[in-house]
Amino acid sequence: MKLDILAMCAHPDDAELSCSGTIALHVALGKKVGLLDFTRGELGTRGTPETRQAEAEASSKILGLVARENLGLADGFFKNDAESQLQVIRKIRQFQPEIVLANAINDRHIDHGRASQLAKDACFLSGLRKIVTYDDQGQIQAPWRPRQVYHYIQDRYLEPDLIVDISPYWQIKMESVRAFKTQFFVGEATDNEPSTPISTPDFIYFLEARAREFGRMIGVEFGEGFVKATPPGVKNLFDLI
């Protein structure tokens, strides 16, 4: 299945926290959007790989994703090496996305920056025809290089190169976040899971404040920011807000 947009994430819930409003917007525009989680988040303090998988499936339905897969790389220990790059290349060639959304280039969690570089390197290498990969049926895959790679902004503030107006999709974004019930505050706590910096109401307030800050920069209510390695281009100045 060919996708318009493929979001790549170190952990289940990275996309929900950082670019799910942008995903919901483009799904509403009729674009085919998929998500590739690199790990199962097995080192997370709360929840299990099984509960996070179920939560990811619930979130995918909320966002209207047409595909979501997990590479099963080692949480906390995966590397940006040839083995991991080839796994990502196979998925890029399978889905042939025009646009890739990737982790923040620098962030608090060590996996995020590493996943960012892994995604970026794999997008480039996927376009090289002398790198041979095979699909699930054993057929040689055609090379494919996405037209654009945008890095979403996560915990640490980064100066955005572009901001997407997600105001009409804020509620969908928050529904997708709250689908991860073991990870985030969804109401009065009723479980015995340990508290973490992201499981408190304060973290939900932080998400809203960040989105409002980015929105204010472009004169809208809510926004999501992205960083790009090369300057974004437009056909004319009227394409900009």
C-alpha positions as CSV (number, residue, x, y, z in Angstrom):
1,M,0.0,0.0,0.0
2,K,1.4,3.4,-1.0
3,L,1.2,6.1,1.6
4,D,1.2,9.8,1.4
5,I,2.7,10.3,4.8
6,L,4.6,7.8,7.0
7,A,5.3,8.9,10.6
8,M,8.3,7.1,12.2
9,C,8.6,6.9,16.0
10,A,11.0,5.5,18.5
11,H,8.1,4.5,20.8
12,P,4.4,4.0,20.6
13,D,2.9,7.4,21.6
14,D,5.7,9.6,20.2
15,A,3.6,10.5,17.2
16,E,0.4,11.0,19.3
17,L,2.2,13.5,21.5
18,S,4.0,15.4,18.8
19,C,2.3,15.2,15.4
20,S,-1.1,13.6,15.7
21,G,-2.9,16.8,15.0
22,T,-1.0,17.1,11.7
23,I,-1.8,13.5,11.0
24,A,-5.6,14.0,11.7
25,L,-5.5,17.1,9.4
26,H,-4.1,15.2,6.5
27,V,-6.4,12.2,7.0
28,A,-9.3,14.7,6.8
29,L,-7.8,16.0,3.5
30,G,-8.0,12.4,2.1
31,K,-4.4,11.5,2.5
32,K,-3.3,8.0,3.3
33,V,-1.2,8.1,6.5
34,G,0.6,5.3,8.3
35,L,2.8,4.9,11.3
36,L,6.0,2.9,12.0
37,D,7.0,2.4,15.6
38,F,10.6,1.3,16.0
39,T,10.3,-0.2,19.5
40,R,7.5,-1.6,21.7
41,G,8.4,0.8,24.5
42,E,9.2,-2.1,26.8
43,L,11.5,-0.1,29.1
44,G,8.7,2.3,30.0
45,T,8.0,2.6,33.7
46,R,4.2,2.1,33.2
47,G,2.4,-0.5,31.2
48,T,3.7,-3.4,29.2
49,P,4.5,-4.0,25.5
50,E,1.1,-5.8,25.3
51,T,-0.9,-2.9,26.8
52,R,1.0,-0.4,24.7
53,Q,0.2,-2.4,21.6
54,A,-3.5,-2.4,22.4
55,E,-3.3,1.4,23.1
56,A,-1.6,2.0,19.8
57,E,-4.3,0.1,18.0
58,A,-7.0,2.2,19.7
59,S,-5.1,5.4,18.9
60,S,-4.7,4.3,15.2
61,K,-8.5,4.0,14.9
62,I,-9.0,7.5,16.4
63,L,-6.5,9.0,13.9
64,G,-7.8,7.1,10.9
65,L,-4.4,5.5,10.1
66,V,-4.5,3.0,7.2
67,A,-1.4,1.2,8.5
68,R,0.6,0.9,11.6
69,E,3.5,-1.5,12.1
70,N,6.2,-2.1,14.8
71,L,9.8,-3.1,14.0
72,G,10.4,-4.6,17.4
73,L,13.8,-2.9,17.8
74,A,15.3,-2.9,21.3
75,D,13.9,0.0,23.4
76,G,16.8,2.1,24.7
77,F,19.4,0.0,22.9
78,F,18.7,0.0,19.2
79,K,21.4,1.4,17.0
80,N,21.6,3.4,13.8
81,D,23.5,0.6,12.1
82,A,23.2,-1.3,8.8
83,E,20.8,-3.9,10.3
84,S,18.4,-1.3,11.6
85,Q,18.7,0.9,8.5
86,L,17.8,-2.1,6.3
87,Q,14.7,-2.8,8.3
88,V,13.5,0.8,7.9
89,I,14.5,0.9,4.2
90,R,12.2,-2.2,3.6
91,K,9.3,-0.3,5.1
92,I,10.0,2.9,3.2
93,R,10.1,0.9,0.0
94,Q,7.0,-1.0,1.0
95,F,4.9,2.1,1.7
96,Q,6.6,4.6,-0.7
97,P,5.6,7.7,1.3
98,E,5.9,11.1,-0.2
99,I,6.6,12.6,3.3
100,V,8.2,11.2,6.4
101,L,7.6,12.6,9.9
102,A,10.5,11.6,12.2
103,N,11.5,12.1,15.8
104,A,13.1,15.2,17.2
105,I,16.7,15.7,16.2
106,N,17.6,16.4,19.8
107,D,15.5,15.6,22.9
108,R,15.5,14.5,26.5
109,H,15.1,10.8,25.7
110,I,18.2,9.2,24.2
111,D,16.1,7.2,21.7
112,H,14.6,10.2,20.1
113,G,17.7,11.7,18.6
114,R,18.9,8.3,17.5
115,A,15.6,7.4,15.9
116,S,15.6,10.8,14.1
117,Q,19.0,10.1,12.5
118,L,18.0,6.5,11.7
119,A,14.9,7.7,9.9
120,K,16.8,10.4,8.0
121,D,19.6,8.0,7.0
122,A,17.2,5.3,5.9
123,C,15.2,7.7,3.8
124,F,18.4,8.7,1.9
125,L,19.7,5.1,1.6
126,S,16.3,3.8,0.4
127,G,16.8,5.8,-2.8
128,L,20.0,3.9,-3.8
129,R,19.3,1.2,-6.3
130,K,22.4,-0.8,-5.4
131,I,21.0,-1.5,-1.9
132,V,18.9,-4.6,-2.5
133,T,16.0,-5.4,-0.3
134,Y,13.2,-7.9,-0.6
135,D,9.5,-7.8,0.3
136,D,7.5,-10.4,2.2
137,Q,7.0,-12.4,-0.9
138,G,10.8,-12.5,-1.7
139,Q,10.5,-10.0,-4.5
140,I,13.1,-7.3,-5.0
141,Q,11.9,-3.9,-3.9
142,A,12.2,-0.8,-6.0
143,P,14.3,2.0,-4.6
144,W,12.3,4.9,-3.1
145,R,13.2,8.2,-1.5
146,P,10.6,10.3,0.2
147,R,10.4,13.9,-1.1
148,Q,10.5,15.5,2.4
149,V,11.5,14.5,5.9
150,Y,10.2,16.7,8.7
151,H,11.2,16.2,12.4
152,Y,8.5,16.8,14.9
153,I,9.3,18.6,18.2
154,Q,9.0,16.6,21.4
155,D,9.9,17.3,25.0
156,R,12.7,19.9,24.6
157,Y,11.8,23.1,22.9
158,L,13.3,23.5,19.4
159,E,12.8,26.5,17.1
160,P,10.4,25.3,14.5
161,D,11.1,25.8,10.8
162,L,7.4,25.4,10.1
163,I,4.2,25.2,12.1
164,V,1.0,23.4,11.1
165,D,-2.4,24.8,12.2
166,I,-4.1,21.9,14.0
167,S,-6.8,24.0,15.7
168,P,-9.7,22.0,14.2
169,Y,-8.1,18.7,15.2
170,W,-7.0,19.5,18.8
171,Q,-9.7,17.2,20.3
172,I,-8.8,14.3,18.0
173,K,-5.1,14.8,19.0
174,M,-6.0,14.6,22.7
175,E,-8.2,11.6,22.2
176,S,-5.3,9.8,20.6
177,V,-3.0,10.7,23.5
178,R,-5.5,9.6,26.1
179,A,-5.8,6.2,24.2
180,F,-2.5,5.4,26.0
181,K,-4.2,5.0,29.3
182,T,-1.3,3.4,31.1
183,Q,1.0,6.3,30.1
184,F,-0.9,9.5,30.6
185,F,-3.4,11.1,33.0
186,V,-6.9,10.4,31.8
187,G,-8.9,11.3,34.9
188,E,-8.8,10.3,38.5
189,A,-6.0,7.7,39.0
190,T,-7.4,4.2,39.8
191,D,-4.4,2.0,39.2
192,N,-1.3,1.1,41.2
193,E,1.2,2.1,38.5
194,P,4.1,4.2,39.7
195,S,3.9,7.9,39.0
196,T,6.1,9.4,36.2
197,P,6.7,12.9,34.9
198,I,4.4,12.2,32.0
199,S,1.5,10.6,33.9
200,T,0.5,13.7,35.9
201,P,-2.1,16.3,34.9
202,D,0.8,18.8,34.7
203,F,2.1,17.0,31.6
204,I,-1.2,17.4,29.8
205,Y,-1.1,21.1,30.6
206,F,2.4,21.2,29.1
207,L,1.1,19.7,25.9
208,E,-1.6,22.2,25.6
209,A,0.7,25.1,26.4
210,R,3.2,24.0,23.8
211,A,0.5,23.7,21.2
212,R,-0.9,27.1,22.1
213,E,2.6,28.7,22.0
214,F,3.2,27.3,18.5
215,G,-0.3,28.3,17.4
216,R,0.2,31.9,18.7
217,M,3.3,32.2,16.5
218,I,1.2,31.8,13.4
219,G,-2.0,33.5,14.7
220,V,-4.1,30.4,15.3
221,E,-5.3,28.5,18.5
222,F,-3.2,25.3,18.3
223,G,-0.1,24.4,16.3
224,E,2.5,21.6,15.9
225,G,6.0,22.6,15.1
226,F,8.5,20.8,12.8
227,V,12.2,21.1,12.1
228,K,13.7,20.5,8.6
229,A,17.3,19.9,7.6
230,T,16.9,21.9,4.5
231,P,14.7,25.0,4.0
232,P,11.1,24.3,3.0
233,G,10.1,25.6,-0.4
234,V,6.9,27.0,-1.8
235,K,5.7,27.8,-5.4
236,N,4.6,31.2,-4.4
237,L,4.3,33.4,-1.3
238,F,0.5,32.9,-1.1
239,D,1.0,29.3,-0.1
240,L,2.1,30.6,3.3
241,I,-0.3,31.7,6.1
